[in-house]
Amino acid sequence: MARTEPRTAPTEMKRPVTLADVDLFCPGAQEHWYEAYPILHEQAPVLRLPGEGAEPGTDGFILSKYQDILRVVRDSERFPPGLTTPPKLNPDGSMPQMNAMIASIQSLRPNEDLWRAHKAELTDPWVGTGATRHRDMIAAAATALIDGWIDKGAVDFVGAFARPLPQMVMANVLGFPYADIPRMEMWGAAQVMAFVHGKGHRNQLTPEQMGEQMRLLAGFGEYVATSVIEKRRAPKDDMISWLTQVTYGALDRKLTDTEINGIVYAMMIGGLETTQYAMAEQAQLFCEDPDLYRSLRDDRSKLRNFIEESLRLRSPTQGLSTRTTTQDEVFQGVRVPAGSLLHMRWAAGNRDPEEWDCPHDLQLDRKGLTRHLTFSQGSRSCPGSGISRLEQLTAWNLLMDRIEAIEYAPGNSFAHQPGIMLGLFELKLNFTAAT
């Protein structure tokens, strides 16, 4: 059976053997996540984090079982997301400073009904159910990238393909020129700074980091504001132009510039990282099992199945602390008080042995392939899952057209970035181009 656990880099953190060794958030933890999950499943499927709640005197809890996480994400009233909670006023009675996305959420989708309407009306037509409109554009972007290195026989798959492809796609969707992609990359990194450099399960930044983040995002806000003004005056065939013209049926009105800015913020934060990490992990799975690559190259009928299984086995976003309890709850026999902050560990739930037969195996004929938790589940599942899946499917079809075989090149460290996302810094591959 081919290896399905990620290769990892050496770290000062020791491989966890007992529950006392498990810390999902300490430096170097990302190199041992998949060794920690079986320990959590067996010994602490609901792990208390004392004093780690959203409010003083409350606790955090890590949920690692599939059904527990599913129960939470499907009930947004009982387990409300923090982003929809009205912000607390400052001591002087003023509103706290909010980034554009949070301000937009408070305005356009503060409750469950409006959340559903927002997704159906404002994002699905572009990155959800309507993502197929971008098929040719995605293929053109992927082809241009492959053309740049196909004659070399070797490539840093992350730097030359997995990272730039979603950047090009999102630039096209939103209507930004390719020349601005370096700035998009900088702003995207600022948006996810907490998820990479933040500490603990709450992804807390230092005051200095928060100041730097706000400084960078102020530039992004100005850039989007200028784009919105231009596209209101001269609309084109892109998402921002469309947002300047559409009437939001749920509120029976047009969108404000600030609201459009917040939607664009959300598109950027979700549209760049997940797809990059997913494709890098898929390339590694193919390197671990060359026969799998050959079989799918010869018969593409199960390529969609492979993408879903890879998303289950190696979740790009490993977990998030986004829900709180409104009443006392019991998970796996553990009492969780009202007001507790829940860290839903998608990646652990995706390998729960009580939910998945042979959870560590890649099985292309597995039933219910899309019920994994990688994009969450329920009404608040990732709005960009449609375009991410389309990018992955299109990319691998084109790669398989052009490449007969891939393998690891010498010199890979397999080091992952810190934070809560399974992201390789680089992936050096050798390949045989198709003749």
C-alpha positions as a Markdown table, in Angstrom:
| # | Residue | x | y | z |
|---|---|---|---|---|
| 1 | Met | 0.0 | 0.0 | 0.0 |
| 2 | Ala | 1.4 | 3.4 | -1.0 |
| 3 | Arg | 2.2 | 5.9 | 1.7 |
| 4 | Thr | -0.6 | 8.4 | 2.3 |
| 5 | Glu | 0.9 | 10.3 | 5.3 |
| 6 | Pro | 2.8 | 13.4 | 4.2 |
| 7 | Arg | 6.5 | 13.3 | 4.2 |
| 8 | Thr | 7.8 | 15.7 | 6.8 |
| 9 | Ala | 10.9 | 17.7 | 7.8 |
| 10 | Pro | 13.0 | 17.2 | 10.9 |
| 11 | Thr | 11.9 | 19.3 | 13.8 |
| 12 | Glu | 12.8 | 19.9 | 17.4 |
| 13 | Met | 9.4 | 18.6 | 18.4 |
| 14 | Lys | 9.5 | 14.8 | 19.0 |
| 15 | Arg | 7.1 | 12.4 | 17.3 |
| 16 | Pro | 4.0 | 12.1 | 19.6 |
| 17 | Val | 3.7 | 8.7 | 21.2 |
| 18 | Thr | 1.3 | 9.4 | 24.2 |
| 19 | Leu | -1.4 | 12.0 | 24.7 |
| 20 | Ala | 1.0 | 14.1 | 26.8 |
| 21 | Asp | 3.1 | 14.5 | 23.6 |
| 22 | Val | 0.3 | 15.9 | 21.5 |
| 23 | Asp | 0.3 | 19.6 | 20.9 |
| 24 | Leu | -1.3 | 20.6 | 17.5 |
| 25 | Phe | -0.2 | 24.2 | 17.7 |
| 26 | Cys | 3.4 | 24.3 | 19.0 |
| 27 | Pro | 6.4 | 25.1 | 16.7 |
| 28 | Gly | 7.0 | 22.1 | 14.5 |
| 29 | Ala | 3.7 | 20.5 | 15.2 |
| 30 | Gln | 2.8 | 20.6 | 11.5 |
| 31 | Glu | 5.3 | 17.9 | 10.9 |
| 32 | His | 3.6 | 15.5 | 13.3 |
| 33 | Trp | -0.1 | 16.2 | 12.8 |
| 34 | Tyr | -1.0 | 12.8 | 11.2 |
| 35 | Glu | 0.8 | 11.0 | 14.0 |
| 36 | Ala | -1.2 | 12.9 | 16.6 |
| 37 | Tyr | -4.7 | 12.2 | 15.2 |
| 38 | Pro | -4.9 | 8.5 | 16.0 |
| 39 | Ile | -3.8 | 9.3 | 19.6 |
| 40 | Leu | -6.6 | 11.9 | 19.9 |
| 41 | His | -9.2 | 9.5 | 18.4 |
| 42 | Glu | -8.2 | 6.7 | 20.9 |
| 43 | Gln | -7.5 | 8.7 | 24.1 |
| 44 | Ala | -9.0 | 12.2 | 23.8 |
| 45 | Pro | -11.5 | 12.7 | 21.0 |
| 46 | Val | -12.7 | 15.8 | 22.9 |
| 47 | Leu | -9.5 | 17.5 | 24.2 |
| 48 | Arg | -9.9 | 20.4 | 26.6 |
| 49 | Leu | -7.7 | 23.5 | 26.3 |
| 50 | Pro | -7.9 | 25.2 | 29.7 |
| 51 | Gly | -8.4 | 28.9 | 29.5 |
| 52 | Glu | -8.3 | 28.9 | 25.7 |
| 53 | Gly | -11.9 | 30.0 | 25.1 |
| 54 | Ala | -13.0 | 33.2 | 23.4 |
| 55 | Glu | -13.7 | 35.0 | 26.7 |
| 56 | Pro | -11.8 | 35.1 | 30.0 |
| 57 | Gly | -12.6 | 32.1 | 32.2 |
| 58 | Thr | -13.7 | 29.9 | 29.4 |
| 59 | Asp | -12.1 | 26.9 | 27.7 |
| 60 | Gly | -11.4 | 25.7 | 24.2 |
| 61 | Phe | -12.1 | 22.1 | 23.1 |
| 62 | Ile | -10.6 | 20.2 | 20.1 |
| 63 | Leu | -13.1 | 18.0 | 18.3 |
| 64 | Ser | -11.5 | 15.2 | 16.3 |
| 65 | Lys | -14.4 | 12.9 | 15.5 |
| 66 | Tyr | -16.3 | 13.2 | 12.2 |
| 67 | Gln | -19.8 | 13.1 | 13.6 |
| 68 | Asp | -19.1 | 15.6 | 16.3 |
| 69 | Ile | -17.7 | 18.1 | 13.8 |
| 70 | Leu | -20.6 | 17.4 | 11.4 |
| 71 | Arg | -23.1 | 18.1 | 14.2 |
| 72 | Val | -21.5 | 21.4 | 14.9 |
| 73 | Val | -21.1 | 22.8 | 11.4 |
| 74 | Arg | -24.7 | 21.8 | 10.4 |
| 75 | Asp | -26.2 | 23.8 | 13.3 |
| 76 | Ser | -25.2 | 27.4 | 13.1 |
| 77 | Glu | -27.8 | 28.6 | 15.7 |
| 78 | Arg | -26.8 | 26.2 | 18.4 |
| 79 | Phe | -23.1 | 26.6 | 17.5 |
| 80 | Pro | -22.8 | 30.1 | 16.1 |
| 81 | Pro | -19.8 | 31.2 | 14.1 |
| 82 | Gly | -17.7 | 33.9 | 15.7 |
| 83 | Leu | -17.7 | 36.1 | 12.5 |
| 84 | Thr | -21.4 | 36.6 | 12.7 |
| 85 | Thr | -21.4 | 37.7 | 16.3 |
| 86 | Pro | -21.9 | 41.5 | 16.6 |
| 87 | Pro | -18.6 | 43.1 | 17.7 |
| 88 | Lys | -18.3 | 44.4 | 21.2 |
| 89 | Leu | -18.0 | 48.2 | 21.5 |
| 90 | Asn | -14.8 | 49.8 | 22.7 |
| 91 | Pro | -14.8 | 51.2 | 26.3 |
| 92 | Asp | -15.6 | 54.6 | 24.9 |
| 93 | Gly | -18.7 | 53.3 | 23.1 |
| 94 | Ser | -17.1 | 53.4 | 19.6 |
| 95 | Met | -17.1 | 50.5 | 17.2 |
| 96 | Pro | -13.9 | 48.4 | 17.0 |
| 97 | Gln | -11.8 | 48.5 | 13.9 |
| 98 | Met | -13.0 | 45.7 | 11.5 |
| 99 | Asn | -11.5 | 44.4 | 8.3 |
| 100 | Ala | -13.6 | 44.7 | 5.2 |
| 101 | Met | -14.7 | 41.0 | 5.3 |
| 102 | Ile | -16.1 | 41.2 | 8.8 |
| 103 | Ala | -17.8 | 44.5 | 8.1 |
| 104 | Ser | -19.4 | 42.9 | 5.0 |
| 105 | Ile | -20.5 | 39.9 | 7.0 |
| 106 | Gln | -22.2 | 42.1 | 9.6 |
| 107 | Ser | -24.0 | 44.0 | 6.8 |
| 108 | Leu | -24.9 | 41.3 | 4.3 |
| 109 | Arg | -25.1 | 38.0 | 6.1 |
| 110 | Pro | -25.4 | 38.4 | 9.9 |
| 111 | Asn | -27.9 | 35.4 | 10.2 |
| 112 | Glu | -28.4 | 32.0 | 8.7 |
| 113 | Asp | -31.1 | 33.0 | 6.2 |
| 114 | Leu | -29.0 | 35.9 | 4.8 |
| 115 | Trp | -25.9 | 33.6 | 4.8 |
| 116 | Arg | -27.7 | 31.2 | 2.5 |
| 117 | Ala | -28.9 | 34.0 | 0.3 |
| 118 | His | -25.5 | 35.6 | 0.1 |
| 119 | Lys | -24.0 | 32.4 | -1.1 |
| 120 | Ala | -26.8 | 31.6 | -3.6 |
| 121 | Glu | -27.0 | 35.1 | -5.0 |
| 122 | Leu | -23.5 | 36.7 | -4.8 |
| 123 | Thr | -20.9 | 33.9 | -4.8 |
| 124 | Asp | -22.3 | 30.8 | -6.3 |
| 125 | Pro | -22.8 | 32.3 | -9.8 |
| 126 | Trp | -19.0 | 32.9 | -9.9 |
| 127 | Val | -17.1 | 30.4 | -7.8 |
| 128 | Gly | -19.8 | 27.8 | -6.7 |
| 129 | Thr | -22.3 | 26.2 | -8.9 |
| 130 | Gly | -21.5 | 28.6 | -11.7 |
| 131 | Ala | -17.8 | 28.0 | -11.6 |
| 132 | Thr | -17.9 | 26.0 | -14.9 |
| 133 | Arg | -18.1 | 29.4 | -16.7 |
| 134 | His | -14.3 | 29.6 | -16.0 |
| 135 | Arg | -13.3 | 26.2 | -17.4 |
| 136 | Asp | -11.6 | 27.6 | -20.5 |
| 137 | Met | -9.9 | 30.4 | -18.6 |
| 138 | Ile | -8.5 | 27.9 | -16.1 |
| 139 | Ala | -7.3 | 25.6 | -18.9 |
| 140 | Ala | -5.6 | 28.6 | -20.6 |
| 141 | Ala | -3.8 | 29.7 | -17.4 |
| 142 | Ala | -2.7 | 26.1 | -16.6 |
| 143 | Thr | -1.4 | 25.6 | -20.1 |
| 144 | Ala | 0.6 | 28.8 | -20.1 |
| 145 | Leu | 2.3 | 27.7 | -16.8 |
| 146 | Ile | 3.1 | 24.2 | -18.1 |
| 147 | Asp | 4.5 | 25.7 | -21.3 |
| 148 | Gly | 7.0 | 27.6 | -19.2 |
| 149 | Trp | 8.7 | 24.5 | -17.8 |
| 150 | Ile | 7.6 | 21.4 | -19.8 |
| 151 | Asp | 10.9 | 21.3 | -21.7 |
| 152 | Lys | 13.1 | 21.3 | -18.6 |
| 153 | Gly | 12.4 | 17.9 | -17.1 |
| 154 | Ala | 12.3 | 19.3 | -13.6 |
| 155 | Val | 10.2 | 21.8 | -11.8 |
| 156 | Asp | 9.4 | 23.3 | -8.4 |
| 157 | Phe | 5.8 | 22.2 | -8.6 |
| 158 | Val | 4.7 | 24.7 | -5.8 |
| 159 | Gly | 6.5 | 27.7 | -7.1 |
| 160 | Ala | 5.9 | 27.1 | -10.9 |
| 161 | Phe | 2.4 | 25.7 | -10.9 |
| 162 | Ala | 0.4 | 25.0 | -7.7 |
| 163 | Arg | 0.9 | 28.6 | -6.3 |
| 164 | Pro | 0.6 | 30.7 | -9.5 |
| 165 | Leu | -2.4 | 28.9 | -11.0 |
| 166 | Pro | -5.0 | 29.9 | -8.4 |
| 167 | Gln | -3.5 | 33.4 | -8.4 |
| 168 | Met | -4.1 | 33.7 | -12.1 |
| 169 | Val | -7.5 | 32.2 | -11.8 |
| 170 | Met | -8.6 | 34.6 | -9.0 |
| 171 | Ala | -7.2 | 37.6 | -10.9 |
| 172 | Asn | -9.3 | 36.6 | -13.9 |
| 173 | Val | -12.4 | 36.0 | -11.8 |
| 174 | Leu | -12.2 | 39.3 | -10.0 |
| 175 | Gly | -11.0 | 41.3 | -13.0 |
| 176 | Phe | -7.4 | 42.2 | -11.8 |
| 177 | Pro | -4.6 | 42.4 | -14.3 |
| 178 | Tyr | -1.9 | 39.7 | -14.2 |
| 179 | Ala | 0.7 | 42.5 | -13.6 |
| 180 | Asp | -0.9 | 43.0 | -10.1 |
| 181 | Ile | -0.5 | 39.3 | -9.1 |
| 182 | Pro | 2.7 | 40.0 | -7.0 |
| 183 | Arg | 0.7 | 42.6 | -5.0 |
| 184 | Met | -2.2 | 40.1 | -4.7 |
| 185 | Glu | 0.2 | 37.5 | -3.3 |
| 186 | Met | 1.4 | 40.0 | -0.7 |
| 187 | Trp | -2.1 | 41.0 | 0.3 |
| 188 | Gly | -3.2 | 37.3 | 0.3 |
| 189 | Ala | -0.3 | 36.5 | 2.7 |
| 190 | Ala | -1.4 | 39.4 | 4.9 |
| 191 | Gln | -5.0 | 38.2 | 5.0 |
| 192 | Val | -4.0 | 34.7 | 6.2 |
| 193 | Met | -1.2 | 36.0 | 8.5 |
| 194 | Ala | -3.1 | 34.8 | 11.6 |
| 195 | Phe | -3.6 | 31.3 | 10.2 |
| 196 | Val | 0.1 | 31.0 | 9.4 |
| 197 | His | 1.9 | 33.0 | 12.2 |
| 198 | Gly | -0.8 | 33.2 | 14.9 |
| 199 | Lys | -0.3 | 31.3 | 18.1 |
| 200 | Gly | -2.5 | 28.6 | 19.5 |
| 201 | His | -5.8 | 27.4 | 18.2 |
| 202 | Arg | -7.1 | 31.0 | 18.3 |
| 203 | Asn | -4.4 | 32.0 | 15.8 |
| 204 | Gln | -3.5 | 35.1 | 17.9 |
| 205 | Leu | -1.1 | 37.7 | 16.4 |
| 206 | Thr | 1.1 | 40.0 | 18.4 |
| 207 | Pro | 0.2 | 43.7 | 18.4 |
| 208 | Glu | 3.2 | 44.3 | 16.1 |
| 209 | Gln | 1.9 | 41.6 | 13.7 |
| 210 | Met | -1.6 | 43.0 | 13.8 |
| 211 | Gly | -0.3 | 46.5 | 13.0 |
| 212 | Glu | 1.6 | 45.2 | 10.0 |
| 213 | Gln | -1.4 | 43.2 | 8.8 |
| 214 | Met | -3.6 | 46.3 | 9.0 |
| 215 | Arg | -1.0 | 48.4 | 7.2 |
| 216 | Leu | -0.8 | 45.9 | 4.3 |
| 217 | Leu | -4.6 | 45.4 | 4.1 |
| 218 | Ala | -5.2 | 49.2 | 4.0 |
| 219 | Gly | -3.3 | 49.1 | 0.7 |
| 220 | Phe | -5.5 | 46.3 | -0.5 |
| 221 | Gly | -8.7 | 48.2 | 0.5 |
| 222 | Glu | -7.5 | 51.2 | -1.5 |
| 223 | Tyr | -6.7 | 49.0 | -4.5 |
| 224 | Val | -10.2 | 47.3 | -4.4 |
| 225 | Ala | -11.9 | 50.7 | -3.8 |
| 226 | Thr | -10.3 | 52.1 | -6.9 |
| 227 | Ser | -11.2 | 49.0 | -8.9 |
| 228 | Val | -14.8 | 49.2 | -7.8 |
| 229 | Ile | -15.1 | 52.9 | -8.9 |
| 230 | Glu | -13.6 | 52.0 | -12.3 |
| 231 | Lys | -15.9 | 49.0 | -12.8 |
| 232 | Arg | -19.0 | 50.9 | -11.8 |
| 233 | Arg | -18.1 | 53.4 | -14.6 |
| 234 | Ala | -17.1 | 50.9 | -17.2 |
| 235 | Pro | -18.3 | 47.3 | -16.3 |
| 236 | Lys | -16.5 | 44.3 | -17.8 |
| 237 | Asp | -17.0 | 40.6 | -17.7 |
| 238 | Asp | -15.7 | 39.9 | -14.2 |
| 239 | Met | -17.0 | 39.4 | -10.7 |
| 240 | Ile | -16.4 | 42.9 | -9.3 |
| 241 | Ser | -18.1 | 44.5 | -12.3 |
| 242 | Trp | -21.0 | 42.2 | -11.7 |
| 243 | Leu | -21.2 | 43.0 | -8.0 |
| 244 | Thr | -21.4 | 46.7 | -8.8 |
| 245 | Gln | -24.5 | 46.1 | -11.0 |
| 246 | Val | -26.4 | 43.3 | -9.2 |
| 247 | Thr | -29.4 | 43.8 | -7.0 |
| 248 | Tyr | -29.1 | 41.7 | -3.8 |
| 249 | Gly | -32.5 | 40.1 | -3.7 |
| 250 | Ala | -32.4 | 39.2 | 0.0 |
| 251 | Leu | -32.1 | 42.9 | 1.0 |
| 252 | Asp | -33.7 | 44.3 | -2.2 |
| 253 | Arg | -30.9 | 46.8 | -2.9 |
| 254 | Lys | -27.6 | 47.3 | -4.6 |
| 255 | Leu | -24.3 | 46.6 | -2.8 |
| 256 | Thr | -22.2 | 49.4 | -1.3 |
| 257 | Asp | -18.5 | 49.8 | -2.2 |
| 258 | Thr | -17.6 | 48.6 | 1.3 |
| 259 | Glu | -19.7 | 45.5 | 1.0 |
| 260 | Ile | -18.1 | 44.7 | -2.4 |
| 261 | Asn | -14.7 | 45.2 | -0.8 |
| 262 | Gly | -15.6 | 42.7 | 1.9 |
| 263 | Ile | -16.7 | 40.1 | -0.7 |
| 264 | Val | -13.5 | 40.5 | -2.6 |
| 265 | Tyr | -11.5 | 40.1 | 0.6 |
| 266 | Ala | -13.3 | 36.8 | 1.3 |
| 267 | Met | -12.7 | 35.6 | -2.3 |
| 268 | Met | -9.0 | 36.3 | -1.9 |
| 269 | Ile | -8.6 | 34.6 | 1.5 |
| 270 | Gly | -10.3 | 31.5 | 0.2 |
| 271 | Gly | -9.3 | 31.4 | -3.4 |
| 272 | Leu | -5.5 | 31.2 | -3.2 |
| 273 | Glu | -4.4 | 28.9 | -0.4 |
| 274 | Thr | -6.6 | 25.8 | -0.5 |
| 275 | Thr | -6.1 | 25.0 | -4.1 |
| 276 | Gln | -2.3 | 25.5 | -3.9 |
| 277 | Tyr | -1.9 | 23.1 | -1.0 |
| 278 | Ala | -4.3 | 20.5 | -2.4 |
| 279 | Met | -2.4 | 20.2 | -5.7 |
| 280 | Ala | 0.9 | 20.0 | -4.0 |
| 281 | Glu | -0.3 | 17.1 | -1.8 |
| 282 | Gln | -1.8 | 15.4 | -4.9 |
| 283 | Ala | 1.5 | 15.5 | -6.6 |
| 284 | Gln | 3.1 | 13.8 | -3.6 |
| 285 | Leu | 0.5 | 11.1 | -3.6 |
| 286 | Phe | 1.3 | 10.4 | -7.3 |
| 287 | Cys | 5.0 | 10.3 | -6.5 |
| 288 | Glu | 4.3 | 7.8 | -3.7 |
| 289 | Asp | 2.3 | 5.6 | -6.1 |
| 290 | Pro | 3.5 | 5.8 | -9.7 |
| 291 | Asp | 1.1 | 3.1 | -10.7 |
| 292 | Leu | -1.8 | 5.3 | -9.6 |
| 293 | Tyr | -0.6 | 8.1 | -11.8 |
| 294 | Arg | -0.3 | 5.8 | -14.8 |
| 295 | Ser | -3.7 | 4.3 | -14.3 |
| 296 | Leu | -5.4 | 7.6 | -14.0 |
| 297 | Arg | -3.5 | 9.0 | -16.9 |
| 298 | Asp | -4.8 | 6.1 | -19.0 |
| 299 | Asp | -8.3 | 6.3 | -17.7 |
| 300 | Arg | -9.5 | 9.7 | -16.4 |
| 301 | Ser | -12.9 | 8.5 | -15.3 |
| 302 | Lys | -11.8 | 8.3 | -11.7 |
| 303 | Leu | -9.8 | 11.5 | -11.5 |
| 304 | Arg | -12.6 | 13.3 | -9.7 |
| 305 | Asn | -12.6 | 10.4 | -7.2 |
| 306 | Phe | -8.9 | 10.8 | -6.7 |
| 307 | Ile | -9.3 | 14.6 | -6.0 |
| 308 | Glu | -11.9 | 13.9 | -3.4 |
| 309 | Glu | -9.9 | 11.2 | -1.7 |
| 310 | Ser | -6.8 | 13.4 | -1.7 |
| 311 | Leu | -8.8 | 16.2 | -0.1 |
| 312 | Arg | -9.9 | 13.8 | 2.6 |
| 313 | Leu | -6.5 | 12.3 | 3.2 |
| 314 | Arg | -4.5 | 15.5 | 3.3 |
| 315 | Ser | -6.8 | 18.4 | 4.2 |
| 316 | Pro | -5.4 | 21.7 | 3.1 |
| 317 | Thr | -6.9 | 23.5 | 6.1 |
| 318 | Gln | -6.4 | 21.2 | 9.0 |
| 319 | Gly | -8.8 | 22.9 | 11.4 |
| 320 | Leu | -10.4 | 26.1 | 12.6 |
| 321 | Ser | -11.7 | 27.5 | 15.9 |
| 322 | Thr | -14.8 | 29.2 | 14.6 |
| 323 | Arg | -17.8 | 27.9 | 16.6 |
| 324 | Thr | -19.0 | 28.5 | 20.2 |
| 325 | Thr | -21.5 | 26.6 | 22.4 |
| 326 | Thr | -24.7 | 28.4 | 23.4 |
| 327 | Gln | -25.6 | 25.8 | 26.0 |
| 328 | Asp | -24.0 | 22.9 | 27.8 |
| 329 | Glu | -23.2 | 20.1 | 25.4 |
| 330 | Val | -21.8 | 16.6 | 25.6 |
| 331 | Phe | -19.4 | 15.2 | 23.0 |
| 332 | Gln | -18.1 | 11.6 | 23.4 |
| 333 | Gly | -19.2 | 11.7 | 27.0 |
| 334 | Val | -17.3 | 14.9 | 27.7 |
| 335 | Arg | -19.2 | 17.8 | 29.1 |
| 336 | Val | -18.6 | 21.0 | 27.2 |
| 337 | Pro | -20.0 | 24.1 | 29.0 |
| 338 | Ala | -21.9 | 26.9 | 27.3 |
| 339 | Gly | -19.6 | 29.6 | 26.1 |
| 340 | Ser | -16.8 | 27.2 | 25.1 |
| 341 | Leu | -14.8 | 27.7 | 21.9 |
| 342 | Leu | -14.7 | 24.7 | 19.6 |
| 343 | His | -11.7 | 23.9 | 17.4 |
| 344 | Met | -13.0 | 21.6 | 14.6 |
| 345 | Arg | -10.1 | 19.5 | 13.4 |
| 346 | Trp | -11.3 | 18.7 | 9.9 |
| 347 | Ala | -8.2 | 16.6 | 9.1 |
| 348 | Ala | -8.7 | 14.3 | 12.0 |
| 349 | Gly | -12.4 | 13.9 | 11.3 |
| 350 | Asn | -11.5 | 13.0 | 7.7 |
| 351 | Arg | -9.5 | 10.0 | 9.1 |
| 352 | Asp | -11.9 | 9.0 | 11.8 |
| 353 | Pro | -11.9 | 5.1 | 11.8 |
| 354 | Glu | -15.5 | 5.1 | 13.0 |
| 355 | Glu | -16.5 | 6.9 | 9.9 |
| 356 | Trp | -14.2 | 5.6 | 7.2 |
| 357 | Asp | -13.3 | 2.1 | 6.4 |
| 358 | Cys | -9.5 | 1.8 | 6.2 |
| 359 | Pro | -9.3 | 5.6 | 6.8 |
| 360 | His | -5.6 | 5.9 | 5.9 |
| 361 | Asp | -6.0 | 4.2 | 2.5 |
| 362 | Leu | -6.7 | 6.0 | -0.8 |
| 363 | Gln | -9.8 | 4.2 | -2.2 |
| 364 | Leu | -11.1 | 5.5 | -5.5 |
| 365 | Asp | -14.3 | 3.5 | -5.1 |
| 366 | Arg | -15.1 | 4.7 | -1.7 |
| 367 | Lys | -18.8 | 5.6 | -1.2 |
| 368 | Gly | -19.8 | 9.1 | -0.4 |
| 369 | Leu | -16.5 | 10.6 | -1.5 |
| 370 | Thr | -17.7 | 14.2 | -1.2 |
| 371 | Arg | -18.8 | 13.9 | 2.4 |
| 372 | His | -15.3 | 14.7 | 3.8 |
| 373 | Leu | -15.0 | 17.9 | 5.9 |
| 374 | Thr | -12.3 | 19.6 | 3.9 |
| 375 | Phe | -14.7 | 22.3 | 2.7 |
| 376 | Ser | -16.8 | 21.9 | 5.8 |
| 377 | Gln | -20.5 | 20.8 | 5.4 |
| 378 | Gly | -23.9 | 22.4 | 5.5 |
| 379 | Ser | -25.0 | 25.9 | 4.6 |
| 380 | Arg | -21.7 | 27.4 | 5.6 |
| 381 | Ser | -19.4 | 25.2 | 3.6 |
| 382 | Cys | -16.7 | 26.9 | 1.6 |
| 383 | Pro | -18.3 | 29.0 | -1.1 |
| 384 | Gly | -15.3 | 28.5 | -3.4 |
| 385 | Ser | -15.3 | 24.7 | -3.3 |
| 386 | Gly | -16.7 | 24.6 | -6.9 |
| 387 | Ile | -13.9 | 26.6 | -8.5 |
| 388 | Ser | -11.3 | 24.9 | -6.4 |
| 389 | Arg | -12.4 | 21.4 | -7.5 |
| 390 | Leu | -12.6 | 22.6 | -11.1 |
| 391 | Glu | -9.1 | 24.0 | -11.0 |
| 392 | Gln | -7.7 | 20.7 | -9.6 |
| 393 | Leu | -9.6 | 18.6 | -12.2 |
| 394 | Thr | -8.6 | 20.8 | -15.1 |
| 395 | Ala | -5.0 | 21.1 | -14.0 |
| 396 | Trp | -4.5 | 17.3 | -13.6 |
| 397 | Asn | -6.1 | 16.5 | -16.9 |
| 398 | Leu | -3.7 | 19.0 | -18.6 |
| 399 | Leu | -0.7 | 17.8 | -16.6 |
| 400 | Met | -1.5 | 14.2 | -17.5 |
| 401 | Asp | -1.8 | 15.1 | -21.2 |
| 402 | Arg | 1.7 | 16.6 | -21.1 |
| 403 | Ile | 3.6 | 14.4 | -18.6 |
| 404 | Glu | 4.0 | 10.6 | -18.6 |
| 405 | Ala | 5.5 | 10.2 | -15.2 |
| 406 | Ile | 6.6 | 12.3 | -12.2 |
| 407 | Glu | 8.9 | 11.5 | -9.2 |
| 408 | Tyr | 10.6 | 13.4 | -6.4 |
| 409 | Ala | 13.7 | 15.2 | -7.4 |
| 410 | Pro | 16.7 | 15.2 | -5.0 |
| 411 | Gly | 16.9 | 18.0 | -2.5 |
| 412 | Asn | 13.3 | 18.1 | -1.1 |
| 413 | Ser | 13.2 | 19.1 | 2.6 |
| 414 | Phe | 9.4 | 18.4 | 2.8 |
| 415 | Ala | 9.2 | 21.3 | 5.3 |
| 416 | His | 5.7 | 22.7 | 5.9 |
| 417 | Gln | 4.8 | 26.3 | 6.8 |
| 418 | Pro | 3.6 | 26.9 | 10.3 |
| 419 | Gly | 0.0 | 27.5 | 11.2 |
| 420 | Ile | -3.1 | 25.5 | 10.5 |
| 421 | Met | -2.7 | 24.8 | 6.8 |
| 422 | Leu | -0.8 | 21.8 | 5.3 |
| 423 | Gly | 1.4 | 23.9 | 3.0 |
| 424 | Leu | 4.7 | 22.8 | 1.6 |
| 425 | Phe | 7.3 | 25.6 | 0.9 |
| 426 | Glu | 8.5 | 23.8 | -2.2 |
| 427 | Leu | 8.2 | 20.5 | -4.1 |
| 428 | Lys | 11.0 | 19.6 | -6.5 |
| 429 | Leu | 9.9 | 17.1 | -9.1 |
| 430 | Asn | 11.5 | 15.3 | -12.0 |
| 431 | Phe | 9.2 | 14.4 | -14.9 |
| 432 | Thr | 9.1 | 12.7 | -18.2 |
| 433 | Ala | 7.3 | 14.8 | -20.8 |
| 434 | Ala | 4.8 | 13.0 | -23.1 |
| 435 | Thr | 6.0 | 12.5 | -26.7 |
